[in-house]
Amino acid sequence: MAKKELNRKEYERIRKMDHKTMEDYFRSVYEAGVSAGREEERELSDWKTKRLVQDAAALTT
C-alpha cells in the first residue's frame, strides 16, 4: 500500500476548502484507505490459506 504524504501545496489547498469540500475530500481519503486495507487483508488471507494448506499437506506426508 502506497503511503501518500501531505506536502505544503496540498496542505494549503485543503486549508482553503470550505466545510463541505473538505468533508468530501477527507471522506474520499478515508474510503481509499478502507479499500486499500480490504485488498491487503484479502491478499493476506489468501496467503494464510495457502500456507495452511501447505502445512496440512506436509503433516499428512
All heavy atoms as TSV, in Angstrom:
chain	resi	resn	atom	element	x	y	z
A	1	MET	N	N	0.852	-1.159	0.000
A	1	MET	CA	C	0.000	0.000	0.000
A	1	MET	C	C	0.903	1.228	0.000
A	1	MET	O	O	1.782	1.372	0.841
A	1	MET	CB	C	-0.888	-0.058	1.247
A	1	MET	CG	C	-1.759	1.115	1.418
A	1	MET	SD	S	-3.027	0.970	2.699
A	1	MET	CE	C	-2.265	0.106	4.007
A	2	ALA	N	N	0.658	2.086	-0.919
A	2	ALA	CA	C	1.472	3.294	-1.050
A	2	ALA	C	C	1.020	4.339	-0.034
A	2	ALA	O	O	-0.163	4.583	0.142
A	2	ALA	CB	C	1.382	3.850	-2.455
A	3	LYS	N	N	1.981	4.939	0.617
A	3	LYS	CA	C	1.680	5.980	1.590
A	3	LYS	C	C	1.734	7.330	0.898
A	3	LYS	O	O	2.706	7.648	0.218
A	3	LYS	CB	C	2.697	5.929	2.722
A	3	LYS	CG	C	2.448	6.959	3.792
A	3	LYS	CD	C	3.467	6.854	4.889
A	3	LYS	CE	C	3.257	7.933	5.915
A	3	LYS	NZ	N	4.269	7.892	6.951
A	4	LYS	N	N	0.688	8.103	1.056
A	4	LYS	CA	C	0.656	9.433	0.454
A	4	LYS	C	C	0.935	10.458	1.546
A	4	LYS	O	O	0.227	10.523	2.540
A	4	LYS	CB	C	-0.703	9.698	-0.181
A	4	LYS	CG	C	-0.770	11.048	-0.842
A	4	LYS	CD	C	-2.082	11.314	-1.504
A	4	LYS	CE	C	-2.047	12.692	-2.124
A	4	LYS	NZ	N	-3.338	13.098	-2.622
A	5	GLU	N	N	1.966	11.220	1.350
A	5	GLU	CA	C	2.303	12.249	2.321
A	5	GLU	C	C	1.736	13.587	1.876
A	5	GLU	O	O	1.616	13.871	0.688
A	5	GLU	CB	C	3.810	12.334	2.483
A	5	GLU	CG	C	4.373	11.091	3.115
A	5	GLU	CD	C	5.806	11.263	3.546
A	5	GLU	OE1	O	6.237	12.413	3.764
A	5	GLU	OE2	O	6.484	10.242	3.670
A	6	LEU	N	N	1.412	14.392	2.839
A	6	LEU	CA	C	0.843	15.707	2.595
A	6	LEU	C	C	1.977	16.714	2.406
A	6	LEU	O	O	2.792	16.914	3.301
A	6	LEU	CB	C	-0.021	16.102	3.790
A	6	LEU	CG	C	-0.855	17.348	3.676
A	6	LEU	CD1	C	-1.913	17.181	2.590
A	6	LEU	CD2	C	-1.537	17.644	4.992
A	7	ASN	N	N	2.031	17.319	1.222
A	7	ASN	CA	C	3.054	18.327	1.008
A	7	ASN	C	C	2.471	19.728	1.263
A	7	ASN	O	O	1.279	19.882	1.511
A	7	ASN	CB	C	3.658	18.214	-0.400
A	7	ASN	CG	C	2.626	18.393	-1.490
A	7	ASN	OD1	O	1.631	19.089	-1.320
A	7	ASN	ND2	N	2.861	17.768	-2.622
A	8	ARG	N	N	3.305	20.710	1.220
A	8	ARG	CA	C	2.889	22.077	1.552
A	8	ARG	C	C	1.798	22.594	0.606
A	8	ARG	O	O	0.840	23.231	1.039
A	8	ARG	CB	C	4.119	23.005	1.494
A	8	ARG	CG	C	3.862	24.372	1.997
A	8	ARG	CD	C	3.773	24.328	3.501
A	8	ARG	NE	N	3.604	25.660	4.019
A	8	ARG	CZ	C	3.031	25.906	5.166
A	8	ARG	NH1	N	2.594	24.935	5.922
A	8	ARG	NH2	N	2.903	27.136	5.595
A	9	LYS	N	N	1.945	22.306	-0.674
A	9	LYS	CA	C	0.970	22.766	-1.667
A	9	LYS	C	C	-0.409	22.138	-1.412
A	9	LYS	O	O	-1.433	22.822	-1.445
A	9	LYS	CB	C	1.468	22.411	-3.068
A	9	LYS	CG	C	0.643	22.963	-4.182
A	9	LYS	CD	C	1.283	22.633	-5.531
A	9	LYS	CE	C	0.483	23.200	-6.668
A	9	LYS	NZ	N	1.082	22.882	-7.969
A	10	GLU	N	N	-0.407	20.833	-1.138
A	10	GLU	CA	C	-1.664	20.129	-0.843
A	10	GLU	C	C	-2.283	20.664	0.458
A	10	GLU	O	O	-3.492	20.853	0.550
A	10	GLU	CB	C	-1.385	18.631	-0.722
A	10	GLU	CG	C	-2.594	17.780	-0.508
A	10	GLU	CD	C	-3.273	17.370	-1.788
A	10	GLU	OE1	O	-2.727	17.618	-2.868
A	10	GLU	OE2	O	-4.370	16.814	-1.704
A	11	TYR	N	N	-1.442	20.901	1.451
A	11	TYR	CA	C	-1.918	21.444	2.724
A	11	TYR	C	C	-2.614	22.792	2.520
A	11	TYR	O	O	-3.694	23.032	3.050
A	11	TYR	CB	C	-0.748	21.596	3.702
A	11	TYR	CG	C	-1.103	22.371	4.938
A	11	TYR	CD1	C	-1.835	21.787	5.961
A	11	TYR	CD2	C	-0.730	23.713	5.072
A	11	TYR	CE1	C	-2.178	22.503	7.097
A	11	TYR	CE2	C	-1.067	24.436	6.195
A	11	TYR	CZ	C	-1.796	23.833	7.208
A	11	TYR	OH	O	-2.140	24.545	8.313
A	12	GLU	N	N	-2.000	23.660	1.760
A	12	GLU	CA	C	-2.591	24.982	1.502
A	12	GLU	C	C	-3.923	24.855	0.754
A	12	GLU	O	O	-4.875	25.575	1.035
A	12	GLU	CB	C	-1.621	25.867	0.715
A	12	GLU	CG	C	-0.435	26.344	1.514
A	12	GLU	CD	C	-0.827	27.238	2.689
A	12	GLU	OE1	O	-1.805	28.005	2.582
A	12	GLU	OE2	O	-0.143	27.150	3.724
A	13	ARG	N	N	-3.987	23.929	-0.193
A	13	ARG	CA	C	-5.225	23.720	-0.939
A	13	ARG	C	C	-6.341	23.226	-0.014
A	13	ARG	O	O	-7.465	23.721	-0.065
A	13	ARG	CB	C	-4.990	22.696	-2.052
A	13	ARG	CG	C	-6.153	22.562	-3.010
A	13	ARG	CD	C	-5.844	21.587	-4.135
A	13	ARG	NE	N	-5.778	20.208	-3.700
A	13	ARG	CZ	C	-6.841	19.429	-3.484
A	13	ARG	NH1	N	-8.049	19.901	-3.667
A	13	ARG	NH2	N	-6.681	18.183	-3.095
A	14	ILE	N	N	-6.017	22.302	0.881
A	14	ILE	CA	C	-7.005	21.772	1.822
A	14	ILE	C	C	-7.428	22.850	2.816
A	14	ILE	O	O	-8.608	22.992	3.139
A	14	ILE	CB	C	-6.436	20.544	2.557
A	14	ILE	CG1	C	-6.243	19.395	1.569
A	14	ILE	CG2	C	-7.351	20.112	3.690
A	14	ILE	CD1	C	-5.430	18.248	2.116
A	15	ARG	N	N	-6.463	23.614	3.290
A	15	ARG	CA	C	-6.744	24.651	4.284
A	15	ARG	C	C	-7.742	25.688	3.772
A	15	ARG	O	O	-8.538	26.233	4.533
A	15	ARG	CB	C	-5.429	25.335	4.677
A	15	ARG	CG	C	-5.512	26.173	5.923
A	15	ARG	CD	C	-4.134	26.655	6.312
A	15	ARG	NE	N	-3.575	27.623	5.411
A	15	ARG	CZ	C	-3.831	28.933	5.439
A	15	ARG	NH1	N	-4.650	29.407	6.332
A	15	ARG	NH2	N	-3.266	29.741	4.580
A	16	LYS	N	N	-7.753	25.929	2.468
A	16	LYS	CA	C	-8.627	26.939	1.883
A	16	LYS	C	C	-10.004	26.393	1.483
A	16	LYS	O	O	-10.844	27.151	1.010
A	16	LYS	CB	C	-7.953	27.560	0.667
A	16	LYS	CG	C	-6.716	28.360	1.042
A	16	LYS	CD	C	-6.015	28.898	-0.171
A	16	LYS	CE	C	-4.757	29.656	0.249
A	16	LYS	NZ	N	-4.003	30.152	-0.892
A	17	MET	N	N	-10.224	25.097	1.700
A	17	MET	CA	C	-11.505	24.496	1.319
A	17	MET	C	C	-12.614	24.933	2.264
A	17	MET	O	O	-12.372	25.170	3.446
A	17	MET	CB	C	-11.412	22.966	1.370
A	17	MET	CG	C	-10.579	22.344	0.317
A	17	MET	SD	S	-10.560	20.546	0.548
A	17	MET	CE	C	-9.499	20.076	-0.795
A	18	ASP	N	N	-13.842	24.990	1.724
A	18	ASP	CA	C	-14.985	25.210	2.609
A	18	ASP	C	C	-15.329	23.882	3.292
A	18	ASP	O	O	-14.754	22.839	2.992
A	18	ASP	CB	C	-16.171	25.793	1.844
A	18	ASP	CG	C	-16.742	24.860	0.782
A	18	ASP	OD1	O	-16.547	23.630	0.885
A	18	ASP	OD2	O	-17.379	25.365	-0.154
A	19	HIS	N	N	-16.252	23.947	4.229
A	19	HIS	CA	C	-16.567	22.785	5.061
A	19	HIS	C	C	-16.993	21.575	4.230
A	19	HIS	O	O	-16.497	20.457	4.438
A	19	HIS	CB	C	-17.662	23.155	6.063
A	19	HIS	CG	C	-18.016	22.041	6.991
A	19	HIS	ND1	N	-17.246	21.717	8.078
A	19	HIS	CD2	C	-19.044	21.170	6.962
A	19	HIS	CE1	C	-17.791	20.684	8.694
A	19	HIS	NE2	N	-18.890	20.341	8.041
A	20	LYS	N	N	-17.894	21.753	3.312
A	20	LYS	CA	C	-18.435	20.647	2.505
A	20	LYS	C	C	-17.341	20.032	1.625
A	20	LYS	O	O	-17.230	18.807	1.528
A	20	LYS	CB	C	-19.602	21.153	1.648
A	20	LYS	CG	C	-20.164	20.138	0.693
A	20	LYS	CD	C	-20.880	19.033	1.425
A	20	LYS	CE	C	-21.577	18.125	0.417
A	20	LYS	NZ	N	-21.405	16.738	0.715
A	21	THR	N	N	-16.545	20.864	0.979
A	21	THR	CA	C	-15.474	20.369	0.113
A	21	THR	C	C	-14.450	19.586	0.924
A	21	THR	O	O	-13.993	18.513	0.506
A	21	THR	CB	C	-14.791	21.534	-0.618
A	21	THR	OG1	O	-15.781	22.302	-1.290
A	21	THR	CG2	C	-13.763	21.043	-1.606
A	22	MET	N	N	-14.112	20.096	2.108
A	22	MET	CA	C	-13.155	19.412	2.969
A	22	MET	C	C	-13.721	18.077	3.450
A	22	MET	O	O	-13.018	17.066	3.474
A	22	MET	CB	C	-12.784	20.278	4.172
A	22	MET	CG	C	-11.635	19.725	4.980
A	22	MET	SD	S	-11.160	20.755	6.375
A	22	MET	CE	C	-10.486	22.166	5.534
A	23	GLU	N	N	-14.992	18.067	3.803
A	23	GLU	CA	C	-15.638	16.829	4.224
A	23	GLU	C	C	-15.591	15.783	3.100
A	23	GLU	O	O	-15.264	14.622	3.338
A	23	GLU	CB	C	-17.083	17.121	4.612
A	23	GLU	CG	C	-17.825	15.928	5.161
A	23	GLU	CD	C	-19.231	16.313	5.572
A	23	GLU	OE1	O	-19.379	17.075	6.546
A	23	GLU	OE2	O	-20.171	15.856	4.902
A	24	ASP	N	N	-15.906	16.193	1.885
A	24	ASP	CA	C	-15.858	15.283	0.736
A	24	ASP	C	C	-14.440	14.779	0.484
A	24	ASP	O	O	-14.240	13.600	0.189
A	24	ASP	CB	C	-16.402	15.969	-0.521
A	24	ASP	CG	C	-17.886	16.248	-0.445
A	24	ASP	OD1	O	-18.576	15.653	0.414
A	24	ASP	OD2	O	-18.358	17.076	-1.244
A	25	TYR	N	N	-13.475	15.674	0.595
A	25	TYR	CA	C	-12.076	15.297	0.378
A	25	TYR	C	C	-11.639	14.228	1.385
A	25	TYR	O	O	-11.086	13.195	1.010
A	25	TYR	CB	C	-11.168	16.518	0.493
A	25	TYR	CG	C	-9.699	16.176	0.439
A	25	TYR	CD1	C	-9.073	15.895	-0.767
A	25	TYR	CD2	C	-8.942	16.110	1.606
A	25	TYR	CE1	C	-7.733	15.561	-0.816
A	25	TYR	CE2	C	-7.602	15.768	1.562
A	25	TYR	CZ	C	-7.002	15.504	0.353
A	25	TYR	OH	O	-5.668	15.160	0.314
A	26	PHE	N	N	-11.897	14.471	2.665
A	26	PHE	CA	C	-11.454	13.514	3.674
A	26	PHE	C	C	-12.269	12.231	3.647
A	26	PHE	O	O	-11.756	11.161	3.994
A	26	PHE	CB	C	-11.431	14.155	5.063
A	26	PHE	CG	C	-10.243	15.048	5.240
A	26	PHE	CD1	C	-10.388	16.410	5.350
A	26	PHE	CD2	C	-8.972	14.522	5.264
A	26	PHE	CE1	C	-9.288	17.237	5.488
A	26	PHE	CE2	C	-7.856	15.335	5.400
A	26	PHE	CZ	C	-8.018	16.695	5.514
A	27	ARG	N	N	-13.510	12.298	3.208
A	27	ARG	CA	C	-14.292	11.076	3.033
A	27	ARG	C	C	-13.652	10.216	1.939
A	27	ARG	O	O	-13.530	9.008	2.090
A	27	ARG	CB	C	-15.737	11.380	2.672
A	27	ARG	CG	C	-16.554	10.098	2.448
A	27	ARG	CD	C	-18.035	10.346	2.294
A	27	ARG	NE	N	-18.589	10.615	3.623
A	27	ARG	CZ	C	-19.200	11.749	3.962
A	27	ARG	NH1	N	-19.370	12.706	3.087
A	27	ARG	NH2	N	-19.664	11.919	5.183
A	28	SER	N	N	-13.210	10.848	0.852
A	28	SER	CA	C	-12.573	10.080	-0.228
A	28	SER	C	C	-11.236	9.495	0.235
A	28	SER	O	O	-10.894	8.369	-0.140
A	28	SER	CB	C	-12.387	10.944	-1.477
A	28	SER	OG	O	-11.377	11.900	-1.298
A	29	VAL	N	N	-10.495	10.241	1.049
A	29	VAL	CA	C	-9.237	9.724	1.594
A	29	VAL	C	C	-9.520	8.515	2.488
A	29	VAL	O	O	-8.860	7.476	2.390
A	29	VAL	CB	C	-8.477	10.816	2.386
A	29	VAL	CG1	C	-7.310	10.223	3.162
A	29	VAL	CG2	C	-8.002	11.912	1.450
A	30	TYR	N	N	-10.533	8.622	3.335
A	30	TYR	CA	C	-10.912	7.526	4.228
A	30	TYR	C	C	-11.327	6.291	3.428
A	30	TYR	O	O	-10.882	5.175	3.696
A	30	TYR	CB	C	-12.048	7.974	5.144
A	30	TYR	CG	C	-12.632	6.854	5.963
A	30	TYR	CD1	C	-11.993	6.408	7.112
A	30	TYR	CD2	C	-13.818	6.242	5.584
A	30	TYR	CE1	C	-12.520	5.372	7.859
A	30	TYR	CE2	C	-14.357	5.207	6.323
A	30	TYR	CZ	C	-13.706	4.776	7.458
A	30	TYR	OH	O	-14.228	3.746	8.186
A	31	GLU	N	N	-12.193	6.498	2.427
A	31	GLU	CA	C	-12.684	5.373	1.627
A	31	GLU	C	C	-11.552	4.707	0.851
A	31	GLU	O	O	-11.543	3.484	0.693
A	31	GLU	CB	C	-13.794	5.833	0.693
A	31	GLU	CG	C	-15.073	6.160	1.445
A	31	GLU	CD	C	-16.152	6.786	0.584
A	31	GLU	OE1	O	-15.903	7.049	-0.605
A	31	GLU	OE2	O	-17.238	7.021	1.121
A	32	ALA	N	N	-10.593	5.492	0.372
A	32	ALA	CA	C	-9.434	4.921	-0.318
A	32	ALA	C	C	-8.621	4.056	0.655
A	32	ALA	O	O	-8.141	2.978	0.281
A	32	ALA	CB	C	-8.563	6.023	-0.907
A	33	GLY	N	N	-8.482	4.512	1.889
A	33	GLY	CA	C	-7.759	3.736	2.898
A	33	GLY	C	C	-8.477	2.452	3.260
A	33	GLY	O	O	-7.858	1.391	3.402
A	34	VAL	N	N	-9.791	2.524	3.393
A	34	VAL	CA	C	-10.576	1.332	3.701
A	34	VAL	C	C	-10.465	0.327	2.560
A	34	VAL	O	O	-10.259	-0.869	2.774
A	34	VAL	CB	C	-12.059	1.697	3.966
A	34	VAL	CG1	C	-12.938	0.461	4.001
A	34	VAL	CG2	C	-12.192	2.471	5.266
A	35	SER	N	N	-10.581	0.816	1.339
A	35	SER	CA	C	-10.478	-0.051	0.167
A	35	SER	C	C	-9.102	-0.719	0.096
A	35	SER	O	O	-8.990	-1.925	-0.149
A	35	SER	CB	C	-10.739	0.757	-1.096
A	35	SER	OG	O	-10.585	-0.026	-2.243
A	36	ALA	N	N	-8.056	0.051	0.319
A	36	ALA	CA	C	-6.702	-0.497	0.295
A	36	ALA	C	C	-6.514	-1.518	1.417
A	36	ALA	O	O	-5.875	-2.555	1.221
A	36	ALA	CB	C	-5.679	0.622	0.423
A	37	GLY	N	N	-7.081	-1.238	2.576
A	37	GLY	CA	C	-6.988	-2.176	3.696
A	37	GLY	C	C	-7.707	-3.475	3.415
A	37	GLY	O	O	-7.222	-4.559	3.753
A	38	ARG	N	N	-8.862	-3.387	2.779
A	38	ARG	CA	C	-9.595	-4.605	2.421
A	38	ARG	C	C	-8.811	-5.441	1.426
A	38	ARG	O	O	-8.765	-6.663	1.525
A	38	ARG	CB	C	-10.960	-4.247	1.827
A	38	ARG	CG	C	-11.958	-3.820	2.848
A	38	ARG	CD	C	-13.315	-3.579	2.220
A	38	ARG	NE	N	-14.250	-3.108	3.240
A	38	ARG	CZ	C	-15.172	-2.194	3.041
A	38	ARG	NH1	N	-15.300	-1.643	1.842
A	38	ARG	NH2	N	-15.958	-1.816	4.008
A	39	GLU	N	N	-8.213	-4.790	0.445
A	39	GLU	CA	C	-7.425	-5.501	-0.559
A	39	GLU	C	C	-6.215	-6.163	0.093
A	39	GLU	O	O	-5.896	-7.314	-0.197
A	39	GLU	CB	C	-6.967	-4.547	-1.666
A	39	GLU	CG	C	-6.186	-5.215	-2.764
A	39	GLU	CD	C	-6.948	-6.285	-3.511
A	39	GLU	OE1	O	-8.179	-6.162	-3.668
A	39	GLU	OE2	O	-6.322	-7.275	-3.931
A	40	GLU	N	N	-5.560	-5.445	0.988
A	40	GLU	CA	C	-4.395	-6.009	1.675
A	40	GLU	C	C	-4.803	-7.188	2.544
A	40	GLU	O	O	-4.120	-8.207	2.597
A	40	GLU	CB	C	-3.723	-4.932	2.525
A	40	GLU	CG	C	-2.406	-5.378	3.116
A	40	GLU	CD	C	-1.677	-4.244	3.790
A	40	GLU	OE1	O	-1.572	-3.161	3.194
A	40	GLU	OE2	O	-1.213	-4.462	4.922
A	41	GLU	N	N	-5.950	-7.082	3.206
A	41	GLU	CA	C	-6.449	-8.162	4.049
A	41	GLU	C	C	-6.785	-9.378	3.193
A	41	GLU	O	O	-6.514	-10.511	3.568
A	41	GLU	CB	C	-7.682	-7.693	4.823
A	41	GLU	CG	C	-8.139	-8.653	5.905
A	41	GLU	CD	C	-9.041	-9.764	5.394
A	41	GLU	OE1	O	-9.748	-9.544	4.398
A	41	GLU	OE2	O	-9.033	-10.844	5.982
A	42	ARG	N	N	-7.356	-9.136	2.024
A	42	ARG	CA	C	-7.712	-10.235	1.115
A	42	ARG	C	C	-6.439	-10.965	0.660
A	42	ARG	O	O	-6.399	-12.190	0.640
A	42	ARG	CB	C	-8.475	-9.699	-0.092
A	42	ARG	CG	C	-9.053	-10.760	-0.978
A	42	ARG	CD	C	-9.903	-10.191	-2.112
A	42	ARG	NE	N	-10.930	-9.300	-1.629
A	42	ARG	CZ	C	-11.062	-8.020	-2.006
A	42	ARG	NH1	N	-10.223	-7.495	-2.867
A	42	ARG	NH2	N	-12.022	-7.267	-1.522
A	43	GLU	N	N	-5.407	-10.204	0.324
A	43	GLU	CA	C	-4.150	-10.816	-0.097
A	43	GLU	C	C	-3.524	-11.604	1.049
A	43	GLU	O	O	-3.020	-12.710	0.851
A	43	GLU	CB	C	-3.181	-9.745	-0.587
A	43	GLU	CG	C	-3.590	-9.109	-1.893
A	43	GLU	CD	C	-2.728	-7.916	-2.264
A	43	GLU	OE1	O	-1.725	-7.648	-1.573
A	43	GLU	OE2	O	-3.066	-7.243	-3.245
A	44	LEU	N	N	-3.566	-11.049	2.249
A	44	LEU	CA	C	-3.010	-11.729	3.415
A	44	LEU	C	C	-3.801	-12.993	3.707
A	44	LEU	O	O	-3.230	-14.038	4.020
A	44	LEU	CB	C	-3.015	-10.797	4.627
A	44	LEU	CG	C	-2.396	-11.325	5.906
A	44	LEU	CD1	C	-0.929	-11.706	5.657
A	44	LEU	CD2	C	-2.494	-10.304	7.015
A	45	SER	N	N	-5.115	-12.915	3.582
A	45	SER	CA	C	-5.968	-14.069	3.814
A	45	SER	C	C	-5.655	-15.172	2.810
A	45	SER	O	O	-5.580	-16.351	3.172
A	45	SER	CB	C	-7.437	-13.661	3.708
A	45	SER	OG	O	-8.271	-14.768	3.893
A	46	ASP	N	N	-5.477	-14.809	1.538
A	46	ASP	CA	C	-5.110	-15.800	0.515
A	46	ASP	C	C	-3.777	-16.443	0.853
A	46	ASP	O	O	-3.608	-17.658	0.731
A	46	ASP	CB	C	-5.034	-15.147	-0.868
A	46	ASP	CG	C	-6.383	-14.730	-1.400
A	46	ASP	OD1	O	-7.414	-15.175	-0.849
A	46	ASP	OD2	O	-6.405	-13.942	-2.367
A	47	TRP	N	N	-2.820	-15.636	1.299
A	47	TRP	CA	C	-1.509	-16.158	1.665
A	47	TRP	C	C	-1.629	-17.117	2.848
A	47	TRP	O	O	-1.038	-18.192	2.851
A	47	TRP	CB	C	-0.561	-15.010	2.011
A	47	TRP	CG	C	0.789	-15.482	2.427
A	47	TRP	CD1	C	1.819	-15.839	1.616
A	47	TRP	CD2	C	1.247	-15.693	3.766
A	47	TRP	NE1	N	2.903	-16.244	2.359
A	47	TRP	CE2	C	2.579	-16.162	3.684
A	47	TRP	CE3	C	0.672	-15.520	5.018
A	47	TRP	CZ2	C	3.321	-16.470	4.818
A	47	TRP	CZ3	C	1.422	-15.818	6.144
A	47	TRP	CH2	C	2.729	-16.287	6.032
A	48	LYS	N	N	-2.414	-16.737	3.853
A	48	LYS	CA	C	-2.589	-17.596	5.029
A	48	LYS	C	C	-3.252	-18.917	4.647
A	48	LYS	O	O	-2.869	-19.982	5.139
A	48	LYS	CB	C	-3.439	-16.891	6.092
A	48	LYS	CG	C	-2.706	-15.856	6.877
A	48	LYS	CD	C	-3.626	-15.271	7.936
A	48	LYS	CE	C	-2.937	-14.270	8.804
A	48	LYS	NZ	N	-3.850	-13.703	9.817
A	49	THR	N	N	-4.246	-18.852	3.772
A	49	THR	CA	C	-4.930	-20.064	3.333
A	49	THR	C	C	-3.959	-20.999	2.623
A	49	THR	O	O	-3.926	-22.199	2.900
A	49	THR	CB	C	-6.103	-19.713	2.398
A	49	THR	OG1	O	-6.995	-18.849	3.091
A	49	THR	CG2	C	-6.838	-20.949	1.946
A	50	LYS	N	N	-3.159	-20.458	1.717
A	50	LYS	CA	C	-2.172	-21.282	1.010
A	50	LYS	C	C	-1.187	-21.899	1.989
A	50	LYS	O	O	-0.814	-23.063	1.885
A	50	LYS	CB	C	-1.425	-20.448	-0.021
A	50	LYS	CG	C	-2.263	-20.073	-1.218
A	50	LYS	CD	C	-1.491	-19.170	-2.167
A	50	LYS	CE	C	-2.389	-18.668	-3.283
A	50	LYS	NZ	N	-1.687	-17.695	-4.139
A	51	ARG	N	N	-0.758	-21.113	2.957
A	51	ARG	CA	C	0.206	-21.594	3.949
A	51	ARG	C	C	-0.390	-22.716	4.795
A	51	ARG	O	O	0.262	-23.723	5.069
A	51	ARG	CB	C	0.648	-20.424	4.832
A	51	ARG	CG	C	1.657	-20.767	5.872
A	51	ARG	CD	C	2.944	-21.219	5.207
A	51	ARG	NE	N	3.850	-21.701	6.223
A	51	ARG	CZ	C	5.122	-21.449	6.260
A	51	ARG	NH1	N	5.671	-20.738	5.306
A	51	ARG	NH2	N	5.859	-21.918	7.215
A	52	LEU	N	N	-1.667	-22.577	5.196
A	52	LEU	CA	C	-2.321	-23.617	5.983
A	52	LEU	C	C	-2.453	-24.907	5.180
A	52	LEU	O	O	-2.261	-26.000	5.710
A	52	LEU	CB	C	-3.688	-23.146	6.460
A	52	LEU	CG	C	-3.687	-22.089	7.560
A	52	LEU	CD1	C	-5.099	-21.572	7.801
A	52	LEU	CD2	C	-3.117	-22.665	8.842
A	53	VAL	N	N	-2.781	-24.787	3.899
A	53	VAL	CA	C	-2.893	-25.969	3.038
A	53	VAL	C	C	-1.541	-26.636	2.903
A	53	VAL	O	O	-1.426	-27.869	2.998
A	53	VAL	CB	C	-3.479	-25.591	1.656
A	53	VAL	CG1	C	-3.348	-26.734	0.676
A	53	VAL	CG2	C	-4.921	-25.141	1.797
A	54	GLN	N	N	-0.484	-25.855	2.724
A	54	GLN	CA	C	0.867	-26.424	2.605
A	54	GLN	C	C	1.270	-27.114	3.906
A	54	GLN	O	O	1.830	-28.211	3.889
A	54	GLN	CB	C	1.867	-25.331	2.277
A	54	GLN	CG	C	1.764	-24.789	0.878
A	54	GLN	CD	C	2.667	-23.564	0.665
A	54	GLN	OE1	O	3.226	-23.027	1.607
A	54	GLN	NE2	N	2.787	-23.159	-0.586
A	55	ASP	N	N	0.968	-26.494	5.042
A	55	ASP	CA	C	1.311	-27.082	6.325
A	55	ASP	C	C	0.541	-28.384	6.547
A	55	ASP	O	O	1.088	-29.369	7.055
A	55	ASP	CB	C	1.040	-26.111	7.466
A	55	ASP	CG	C	2.022	-24.954	7.490
A	55	ASP	OD1	O	3.035	-25.011	6.762
A	55	ASP	OD2	O	1.747	-23.963	8.218
A	56	ALA	N	N	-0.729	-28.386	6.180
A	56	ALA	CA	C	-1.541	-29.593	6.341
A	56	ALA	C	C	-1.024	-30.713	5.437
A	56	ALA	O	O	-0.960	-31.877	5.843
A	56	ALA	CB	C	-2.999	-29.297	6.021
A	57	ALA	N	N	-0.637	-30.351	4.220
A	57	ALA	CA	C	-0.099	-31.353	3.297
A	57	ALA	C	C	1.211	-31.919	3.837
A	57	ALA	O	O	1.479	-33.126	3.716
A	57	ALA	CB	C	0.106	-30.736	1.928
A	58	ALA	N	N	2.020	-31.079	4.441
A	58	ALA	CA	C	3.301	-31.514	4.986
A	58	ALA	C	C	3.084	-32.468	6.171
A	58	ALA	O	O	3.857	-33.404	6.371
A	58	ALA	CB	C	4.141	-30.327	5.409
A	59	LEU	N	N	2.030	-32.238	6.941
A	59	LEU	CA	C	1.753	-33.087	8.099
A	59	LEU	C	C	1.255	-34.466	7.681
A	59	LEU	O	O	1.469	-35.445	8.386
A	59	LEU	CB	C	0.735	-32.423	9.016
A	59	LEU	CG	C	1.209	-31.194	9.771
A	59	LEU	CD1	C	0.053	-30.554	10.530
A	59	LEU	CD2	C	2.326	-31.560	10.755
A	60	THR	N	N	0.552	-34.537	6.573
A	60	THR	CA	C	-0.031	-35.807	6.147
A	60	THR	C	C	0.942	-36.680	5.368
A	60	THR	O	O	0.671	-37.836	5.127
A	60	THR	CB	C	-1.290	-35.575	5.281
A	60	THR	OG1	O	-0.951	-34.795	4.139
A	60	THR	CG2	C	-2.367	-34.867	6.083
A	61	THR	N	N	2.066	-36.139	4.952
A	61	THR	CA	C	3.025	-36.947	4.189
A	61	THR	C	C	4.113	-37.491	5.068
A	61	THR	O	O	4.345	-37.166	6.148
A	61	THR	CB	C	3.668	-36.142	3.055
A	61	THR	OG1	O	4.300	-34.989	3.600
A	61	THR	CG2	C	2.657	-35.797	2.013
